Amino acid sequence: PAVDALRHNAGKEYEELLEEMLAAEGIPFVTERDLRADGHARTPDIKLEVPIAVRGRIVNWIDSKASFSDPLVHVEKGVEQFQGYVNRFGPGMVIYWHGIVDELNDDPNVLLVDAFPHSSDIVKL
């Protein structure tokens, strides 16, 4: 239970950091809480109100992971979760704040990154 509480708290801290960074960039968004209040069951942490492009890829939603992109966890749990978001909201981005395994970045609809993109990598559409 203690480890679960630490993971939960770390996850919330990184979600708040993501929200602050989006606000600083002037990118309008709704949170998972907002989406759930509107009746959505499975939601990413952030749904962008207007898509952006990051490194030439369209991003409609962002999910924040306060972890490393462990191949086992990513493939067993993440791929199915992210495909649900793609089906509902279109292409998106996942931030694994503690690093990614580049070989996992092979889905054209889900961009994996290890940090919030620099302003120069973001195109507001």
C-alpha positions in Angstrom: 0.0 0.0 0.0 2.8 2.4 0.8 4.4 1.9 -2.7 1.0 2.3 -4.4 0.5 5.6 -2.5 3.9 6.9 -3.6 3.2 5.9 -7.2 -0.2 7.6 -7.1 1.3 10.8 -5.6 4.1 10.9 -8.1 1.6 10.4 -10.9 -0.4 13.4 -9.7 2.6 15.6 -9.4 3.6 14.9 -13.0 0.1 15.5 -14.2 0.1 18.9 -12.4 3.5 19.7 -14.0 2.0 18.8 -17.4 -1.0 21.1 -16.8 1.4 23.9 -15.8 3.5 23.5 -18.9 0.5 23.4 -21.2 -0.9 26.6 -19.6 2.5 28.3 -19.9 2.5 27.5 -23.6 -1.0 28.9 -24.0 -2.4 25.5 -25.2 -6.1 25.1 -24.2 -7.0 21.7 -22.7 -9.4 19.8 -20.5 -8.3 17.4 -17.8 -9.2 13.8 -17.1 -11.5 15.1 -14.3 -13.3 17.3 -16.9 -13.7 14.4 -19.3 -15.0 12.0 -16.7 -17.5 14.7 -15.5 -18.8 14.7 -19.1 -19.3 10.9 -19.0 -16.2 9.6 -20.6 -15.1 6.3 -19.0 -11.5 5.8 -20.2 -9.6 9.0 -20.7 -6.1 10.3 -21.1 -4.8 12.8 -18.6 -5.2 15.7 -21.0 -7.4 16.2 -24.0 -6.3 19.2 -26.1 -9.1 21.5 -27.1 -7.2 22.3 -30.3 -4.7 19.8 -31.7 -1.0 20.6 -31.8 1.8 19.1 -33.8 5.0 17.8 -32.1 7.9 16.9 -34.3 5.6 16.8 -37.2 3.1 14.5 -35.5 -0.5 15.5 -34.7 -1.4 15.4 -30.9 -5.0 15.4 -29.7 -4.3 14.1 -26.2 -1.5 13.6 -23.8 -1.0 10.9 -21.1 1.5 11.4 -18.4 3.5 8.5 -16.9 5.7 9.0 -13.9 7.8 6.1 -14.9 10.2 4.6 -17.3 8.8 3.1 -20.5 9.6 -0.5 -19.4 8.9 -2.6 -22.5 7.0 -5.3 -20.6 4.6 -2.8 -18.9 4.3 -0.6 -22.0 3.4 -3.5 -24.3 1.2 -5.4 -21.9 -0.7 -2.5 -20.5 0.1 0.7 -22.3 -0.5 -0.3 -25.9 -4.1 -1.4 -25.3 -4.8 1.7 -23.1 -3.3 4.1 -25.7 -5.2 2.4 -28.6 -8.4 3.2 -26.8 -7.5 6.8 -26.7 -6.6 6.8 -30.4 -9.9 5.2 -31.2 -11.8 7.9 -29.2 -9.7 11.0 -29.7 -7.2 10.4 -32.6 -3.4 10.5 -32.4 -1.7 11.5 -29.2 1.4 11.6 -27.1 2.6 9.8 -24.0 5.3 11.4 -21.7 7.3 8.8 -19.8 9.0 11.3 -17.5 11.8 8.8 -16.5 12.8 7.8 -19.9 11.8 5.8 -22.9 13.1 2.8 -24.9 13.4 4.2 -28.4 12.4 0.9 -30.0 8.9 1.2 -28.5 8.3 4.4 -30.4 6.9 2.6 -33.5 3.2 3.5 -33.4 2.4 6.3 -35.9 -0.6 7.3 -33.7 1.2 7.5 -30.3 4.3 9.6 -29.9 6.4 8.5 -26.9 8.6 11.2 -25.4 10.6 11.5 -22.1 9.9 15.2 -21.5 7.5 18.0 -22.4 8.4 19.2 -25.8 10.4 22.4 -26.2 8.5 25.3 -27.5 10.3 25.1 -30.8 9.0 21.5 -31.3 5.4 22.5 -30.9 3.2 23.9 -33.7 -0.2 25.2 -32.6 -2.7 24.3 -35.3 
